[in-house]
């Protein structure tokens, strides 16, 4: 689970793609809360070459937020997205 054990990066069974995604999440989790706000998600996606409209970002945030409110995204939901 992200937010503990340096975003789970020490798991030896983790594949390269998941490790890269967790490292990206950690890089953009500037306040180290284990959650990304919409600006941080936008920046992380841009770093991957993904551009979203404001509406698409809002929809993505609601998908990634466990509460459905779209306020923040946890690491596991960000990776699944």
C-alpha positions, 0 to 999 in steps of 0.5 A, a space after each residue: 500500500 502506498 504511503 507506507 514503506 516508501 510507497 511500497 518500493 521495497 516489495 521484491 515481487 513488484 514488477 518494473 512497470 508498477 515500480 516505475 508508477 510508484 516512483 512517479 507517484 512518490 515524485 509528485 507527492 510533494 507533501 508526502 501524504 500518500 495522496 495526490 491532489 488534482 494539480 499533482 495528478 495533472 503534473 504526473 500525467 503530463 510527465 507521462 505525456 498524457 494531457 487531459 481537459 479540465 473535464 477529463 481531469 475532474 472525471 479521472 479524479 472522481 475515479 481515483 478518489 475512493 470517496 468519489 468526490 475527486 479531491 485526491 488520489 491514493 497511490 493504488 488507485 492512481 496506478 490502477 488508473 
